[in-house]
Amino acid sequence: MAIITLTTDLGYKDFYQAALKGSILSLLPTVNIVDITHSISAFNIPQAAFVLKNAFHYFPAGTVHLIGIDSVYSDHTRYLGVKYKGHYFVGADNGIFSLMFDTPPEEMVELHIMQDLKFLHFPLSDIFSKASCHIADGGKLNDIGIPVEELEEKVNLHPVIERDTIRGSVIYIDGFQNVITNISKDLFSKVQQNRPFTLYFRKSESISQLSWHYNEVPEGEKLCLFGISNHLEIAINKGNASGLLGLHLGDIVRVEFH
Protein backbone atom coordinates (compact mmCIF):
# COMPACT_ATOMS: atom_id res chain seq x y z
CA MET A 1 0.00 0.00 0.00
CA ALA A 2 1.67 3.18 -1.22
CA ILE A 3 1.29 6.15 1.15
CA ILE A 4 2.29 9.78 0.65
CA THR A 5 1.81 12.20 3.54
CA LEU A 6 1.62 15.96 3.14
CA THR A 7 2.98 18.58 5.53
CA THR A 8 2.66 22.11 4.13
CA ASP A 9 1.86 25.73 4.87
CA LEU A 10 -0.69 25.87 2.02
CA GLY A 11 -3.71 26.28 4.31
CA TYR A 12 -7.26 25.33 3.34
CA LYS A 13 -8.53 28.50 1.69
CA ASP A 14 -6.85 28.42 -1.72
CA PHE A 15 -6.60 25.91 -4.56
CA TYR A 16 -2.92 25.06 -3.94
CA GLN A 17 -3.58 22.03 -1.76
CA ALA A 18 -6.03 20.61 -4.31
CA ALA A 19 -3.52 21.22 -7.12
CA LEU A 20 -0.86 19.30 -5.19
CA LYS A 21 -3.15 16.35 -4.54
CA GLY A 22 -4.40 16.32 -8.12
CA SER A 23 -0.83 16.25 -9.41
CA ILE A 24 0.00 13.27 -7.21
CA LEU A 25 -3.13 11.34 -8.18
CA SER A 26 -2.51 12.00 -11.87
CA LEU A 27 0.89 10.35 -11.54
CA LEU A 28 -0.08 7.53 -9.18
CA PRO A 29 -3.88 7.04 -9.00
CA THR A 30 -3.70 4.19 -6.49
CA VAL A 31 -1.69 6.06 -3.85
CA ASN A 32 -3.12 6.85 -0.41
CA ILE A 33 -2.69 10.55 0.37
CA VAL A 34 -2.69 11.45 4.08
CA ASP A 35 -2.74 15.05 5.31
CA ILE A 36 -0.52 15.52 8.34
CA THR A 37 -1.26 19.24 8.29
CA HIS A 38 -1.58 22.20 5.93
CA SER A 39 -1.78 24.70 8.80
CA ILE A 40 1.91 25.34 9.37
CA SER A 41 2.55 29.07 9.65
CA ALA A 42 3.97 30.46 6.42
CA PHE A 43 7.65 29.51 5.99
CA ASN A 44 7.85 28.27 9.60
CA ILE A 45 10.49 25.57 9.28
CA PRO A 46 10.90 24.78 13.02
CA GLN A 47 7.14 24.37 13.45
CA ALA A 48 6.91 21.98 10.50
CA ALA A 49 9.91 20.01 11.75
CA PHE A 50 8.34 19.59 15.20
CA VAL A 51 5.02 18.36 13.78
CA LEU A 52 6.50 15.93 11.27
CA LYS A 53 9.15 14.63 13.66
CA ASN A 54 6.41 13.65 16.09
CA ALA A 55 4.07 12.21 13.44
CA PHE A 56 6.05 10.27 10.84
CA HIS A 57 7.01 7.25 12.98
CA TYR A 58 3.33 6.29 13.39
CA PHE A 59 3.19 5.45 9.67
CA PRO A 60 4.33 2.17 8.10
CA ALA A 61 7.93 1.86 6.95
CA GLY A 62 8.29 2.91 3.33
CA THR A 63 5.86 5.83 3.65
CA VAL A 64 6.85 8.91 1.65
CA HIS A 65 6.54 12.27 3.43
CA LEU A 66 6.26 15.29 1.13
CA ILE A 67 7.25 18.54 2.86
CA GLY A 68 5.99 21.78 1.37
CA ILE A 69 7.59 24.48 3.50
CA ASP A 70 9.67 27.32 2.04
CA SER A 71 10.14 25.36 -1.16
CA VAL A 72 9.85 28.04 -3.86
CA TYR A 73 12.63 27.88 -6.45
CA SER A 74 15.95 29.45 -5.48
CA ASP A 75 19.45 29.24 -6.93
CA HIS A 76 20.73 28.39 -3.47
CA THR A 77 18.21 25.74 -2.35
CA ARG A 78 18.52 22.08 -3.27
CA TYR A 79 15.59 19.69 -3.43
CA LEU A 80 16.32 16.40 -1.71
CA GLY A 81 15.04 12.86 -1.43
CA VAL A 82 16.05 11.34 1.91
CA LYS A 83 15.69 7.93 3.55
CA TYR A 84 15.61 7.98 7.35
CA LYS A 85 14.62 5.13 9.69
CA GLY A 86 12.88 3.30 6.86
CA HIS A 87 10.83 6.34 5.77
CA TYR A 88 11.32 8.62 2.78
CA PHE A 89 11.20 12.41 2.80
CA VAL A 90 11.01 14.83 -0.13
CA GLY A 91 11.57 18.52 0.49
CA ALA A 92 13.79 21.56 0.20
CA ASP A 93 17.19 21.46 1.90
CA ASN A 94 16.38 24.53 3.98
CA GLY A 95 17.35 23.17 7.39
CA ILE A 96 14.20 21.19 8.12
CA PHE A 97 15.91 17.81 7.84
CA SER A 98 18.59 18.74 10.37
CA LEU A 99 15.84 19.75 12.83
CA MET A 100 13.92 16.51 12.32
CA PHE A 101 16.64 13.88 12.36
CA ASP A 102 18.47 12.71 15.49
CA THR A 103 20.88 10.48 13.57
CA PRO A 104 22.37 10.61 10.05
CA PRO A 105 19.99 9.54 7.26
CA GLU A 106 20.49 6.20 5.57
CA GLU A 107 20.51 7.74 2.10
CA MET A 108 20.29 11.23 0.58
CA VAL A 109 20.13 12.47 -3.01
CA GLU A 110 19.78 15.87 -4.63
CA LEU A 111 16.81 15.53 -6.97
CA HIS A 112 17.64 15.89 -10.64
CA ILE A 113 14.14 15.92 -12.06
CA MET A 114 13.72 18.39 -14.91
CA GLN A 115 11.80 21.47 -13.75
CA ASP A 116 8.69 22.25 -15.79
CA LEU A 117 8.91 26.03 -16.18
CA LYS A 118 5.16 26.53 -15.83
CA PHE A 119 5.48 25.15 -12.29
CA LEU A 120 8.57 27.21 -11.43
CA HIS A 121 6.79 28.92 -8.54
CA PHE A 122 5.05 25.75 -7.36
CA PRO A 123 7.55 22.89 -7.36
CA LEU A 124 5.28 20.85 -5.06
CA SER A 125 3.03 19.88 -7.96
CA ASP A 126 5.99 19.16 -10.23
CA ILE A 127 9.35 18.01 -8.85
CA PHE A 128 8.09 17.05 -5.38
CA SER A 129 5.07 15.16 -6.72
CA LYS A 130 7.13 13.31 -9.31
CA ALA A 131 9.79 12.34 -6.79
CA SER A 132 7.26 11.24 -4.17
CA CYS A 133 5.29 9.13 -6.63
CA HIS A 134 8.47 7.54 -8.00
CA ILE A 135 9.50 6.45 -4.50
CA ALA A 136 5.99 5.39 -3.44
CA ASP A 137 5.75 3.24 -6.57
CA GLY A 138 8.90 1.34 -5.58
CA GLY A 139 11.52 3.40 -7.40
CA LYS A 140 15.00 4.02 -6.01
CA LEU A 141 16.40 7.34 -4.86
CA ASN A 142 19.48 6.91 -7.06
CA ASP A 143 17.22 6.88 -10.12
CA ILE A 144 16.09 10.46 -9.53
CA GLY A 145 19.08 12.12 -7.92
CA ILE A 146 22.77 12.29 -7.16
CA PRO A 147 24.01 11.24 -3.69
CA VAL A 148 24.91 14.04 -1.27
CA GLU A 149 26.74 13.83 2.03
CA GLU A 150 25.62 16.88 4.01
CA LEU A 151 22.41 18.67 4.91
CA GLU A 152 21.78 22.36 5.43
CA GLU A 153 22.08 22.90 9.17
CA LYS A 154 19.51 24.78 11.21
CA VAL A 155 19.97 24.70 14.97
CA ASN A 156 17.14 24.53 17.47
CA LEU A 157 17.30 26.65 20.59
CA HIS A 158 18.43 24.19 23.27
CA PRO A 159 17.63 24.35 27.00
CA VAL A 160 20.35 25.71 29.26
CA ILE A 161 21.36 23.72 32.35
CA GLU A 162 22.78 25.65 35.31
CA ARG A 163 23.44 23.46 38.35
CA ASP A 164 19.94 22.74 39.66
CA THR A 165 18.05 24.70 36.99
CA ILE A 166 16.86 24.10 33.43
CA ARG A 167 16.02 27.19 31.39
CA GLY A 168 13.89 26.33 28.39
CA SER A 169 11.53 28.04 25.99
CA VAL A 170 8.16 27.56 24.31
CA ILE A 171 8.61 25.92 20.90
CA TYR A 172 5.05 24.96 19.92
CA ILE A 173 1.42 25.73 20.76
CA ASP A 174 -1.01 23.05 19.61
CA GLY A 175 -4.63 23.34 18.50
CA PHE A 176 -5.86 22.98 22.08
CA GLN A 177 -3.55 25.85 23.10
CA ASN A 178 -1.36 23.51 25.13
CA VAL A 179 2.09 25.07 25.48
CA ILE A 180 4.98 22.76 24.55
CA THR A 181 8.54 23.55 25.63
CA ASN A 182 11.93 22.37 24.39
CA ILE A 183 12.59 20.49 27.66
CA SER A 184 12.53 16.79 26.86
CA LYS A 185 11.53 14.07 29.31
CA ASP A 186 15.01 12.55 29.13
CA LEU A 187 16.70 15.86 29.99
CA PHE A 188 14.26 16.58 32.80
CA SER A 189 14.80 13.14 34.38
CA LYS A 190 18.57 13.38 34.01
CA VAL A 191 18.76 16.67 35.91
CA GLN A 192 15.94 15.96 38.36
CA GLN A 193 17.31 12.73 39.85
CA ASN A 194 14.00 12.17 41.69
CA ARG A 195 14.10 15.57 43.41
CA PRO A 196 11.09 17.88 43.86
CA PHE A 197 10.84 20.73 41.35
CA THR A 198 9.08 23.99 40.62
CA LEU A 199 8.29 25.12 37.08
CA TYR A 200 8.23 28.93 36.79
CA PHE A 201 6.80 30.99 33.93
CA ARG A 202 5.30 34.46 33.41
CA LYS A 203 7.00 35.78 36.59
CA SER A 204 4.27 34.94 39.09
CA GLU A 205 3.08 31.57 37.73
CA SER A 206 4.44 28.22 38.92
CA ILE A 207 3.64 24.48 39.01
CA SER A 208 5.29 21.98 41.37
CA GLN A 209 3.68 18.67 40.38
CA LEU A 210 3.87 16.55 37.25
CA SER A 211 0.56 15.17 36.03
CA TRP A 212 0.03 11.91 34.14
CA HIS A 213 -2.99 13.19 32.19
CA TYR A 214 -4.93 16.42 31.61
CA ASN A 215 -7.91 15.44 33.77
CA GLU A 216 -5.76 14.88 36.86
CA VAL A 217 -6.55 18.41 38.08
CA PRO A 218 -9.96 20.13 38.33
CA GLU A 219 -11.33 21.83 35.22
CA GLY A 220 -9.77 25.24 34.74
CA GLU A 221 -6.65 24.40 36.76
CA LYS A 222 -3.17 24.58 35.26
CA LEU A 223 -0.87 21.55 35.10
CA CYS A 224 2.32 20.32 33.50
CA LEU A 225 3.02 16.92 32.01
CA PHE A 226 5.02 15.09 29.38
CA GLY A 227 2.67 14.64 26.45
CA ILE A 228 2.85 12.50 23.36
CA SER A 229 5.83 14.50 22.08
CA ASN A 230 7.83 13.65 25.24
CA HIS A 231 8.37 17.36 25.84
CA LEU A 232 7.28 19.26 28.93
CA GLU A 233 3.85 20.82 28.37
CA ILE A 234 1.95 23.49 30.25
CA ALA A 235 -1.80 23.06 29.98
CA ILE A 236 -5.13 23.92 31.56
CA ASN A 237 -7.67 21.15 32.00
CA LYS A 238 -10.34 21.92 29.38
CA GLY A 239 -8.89 25.41 29.04
CA ASN A 240 -6.76 27.61 26.81
CA ALA A 241 -3.31 27.61 28.43
CA SER A 242 -1.60 29.86 25.90
CA GLY A 243 -4.28 32.54 26.04
CA LEU A 244 -5.20 32.34 29.72
CA LEU A 245 -1.61 32.15 30.95
CA GLY A 246 -0.22 34.58 28.40
CA LEU A 247 2.38 32.15 27.02
CA HIS A 248 3.68 32.56 23.49
CA LEU A 249 6.31 31.08 21.19
CA GLY A 250 9.79 31.88 22.45
CA ASP A 251 8.75 32.66 26.03
CA ILE A 252 11.17 31.47 28.70
CA VAL A 253 10.30 28.81 31.28
CA ARG A 254 12.46 27.74 34.21
CA VAL A 255 12.57 24.49 36.17
CA GLU A 256 14.29 24.56 39.55
CA PHE A 257 15.08 21.33 41.42
CA HIS A 258 15.24 21.33 45.21
C-alpha positions, -999 to 999 in steps of 0.1 A, spaced: 0 0 0 17 32 -12 13 62 12 23 98 6 18 122 35 16 160 31 30 186 55 27 221 41 19 257 49 -7 259 20 -37 263 43 -73 253 33 -85 285 17 -68 284 -17 -66 259 -46 -29 251 -39 -36 220 -18 -60 206 -43 -35 212 -71 -9 193 -52 -31 163 -45 -44 163 -81 -8 163 -94 0 133 -72 -31 113 -82 -25 120 -119 9 104 -115 -1 75 -92 -39 70 -90 -37 42 -65 -17 61 -39 -31 69 -4 -27 106 4 -27 115 41 -27 150 53 -5 155 83 -13 192 83 -16 222 59 -18 247 88 19 253 94 26 291 96 40 305 64 76 295 60 78 283 96 105 256 93 109 248 130 71 244 135 69 220 105 99 200 117 83 196 152 50 184 138 65 159 113 91 146 137 64 136 161 41 122 134 60 103 108 70 72 130 33 63 134 32 55 97 43 22 81 79 19 70 83 29 33 59 58 37 68 89 16 65 123 34 63 153 11 73 185 29 60 218 14 76 245 35 97 273 20 101 254 -12 98 280 -39 126 279 -64 160 295 -55 195 292 -69 207 284 -35 182 257 -24 185 221 -33 156 197 -34 163 164 -17 150 129 -14 160 113 19 157 79 35 156 80 74 146 51 97 129 33 69 108 63 58 113 86 28 112 124 28 110 148 -1 116 185 5 138 216 2 172 215 19 164 245 40 173 232 74 142 212 81 159 178 78 186 187 104 158 197 128 139 165 123 166 139 124 185 127 155 209 105 136 224 106 100 200 95 73 205 62 56 205 77 21 203 112 6 201 125 -30 198 159 -46 168 155 -70 176 159 -106 141 159 -121 137 184 -149 118 215 -138 87 223 -158 89 260 -162 52 265 -158 55 251 -123 86 272 -114 68 289 -85 50 258 -74 75 229 -74 53 208 -51 30 199 -80 60 192 -102 93 180 -89 81 171 -54 51 152 -67 71 133 -93 98 123 -68 73 112 -42 53 91 -66 85 75 -80 95 65 -45 60 54 -34 57 32 -66 89 13 -56 115 34 -74 150 40 -60 164 73 -49 195 69 -71 172 69 -101 161 105 -95 191 121 -79 228 123 -72 240 112 -37 249 140 -13 267 138 20 256 169 40 224 187 49 218 224 54 221 229 92 195 248 112 200 247 150 171 245 175 173 266 206 184 242 233 176 243 270 204 257 293 214 237 324 228 256 353 234 235 383 199 227 397 181 247 370 169 241 334 160 272 314 139 263 284 115 280 260 82 276 243 86 259 209 51 250 199 14 257 208 -10 230 196 -46 233 185 -59 230 221 -36 258 231 -14 235 251 21 251 255 50 228 246 85 235 256 119 224 244 126 205 277 125 168 269 115 141 293 150 126 291 167 159 300 143 166 328 148 131 344 186 134 340 188 167 359 159 160 384 173 127 398 140 122 417 141 156 434 111 179 439 108 207 414 91 240 406 83 251 371 82 289 368 68 310 339 53 345 334 70 358 366 43 349 391 31 316 377 44 282 389 36 245 390 53 220 414 37 187 404 39 165 373 6 152 360 0 119 341 -30 132 322 -49 164 316 -79 154 338 -58 149 369 -66 184 381 -100 201 383 -113 218 352 -98 252 347 -67 244 368 -32 246 353 -9 216 351 23 203 335 30 169 320 50 151 294 27 146 265 29 125 234 58 145 221 78 137 252 84 174 258 73 193 289 39 208 284 20 235 303 -18 231 300 -51 239 316 -77 211 320 -103 219 294 -89 254 290 -68 276 268 -33 276 284 -16 299 259 -43 325 260 -52 323 297 -16 321 310 -2 346 284 24 322 270 37 326 235 63 311 212 98 319 224 87 327 260 112 315 287 103 288 313 125 277 342 126 245 362 143 246 396 151 213 414 152 213 452 
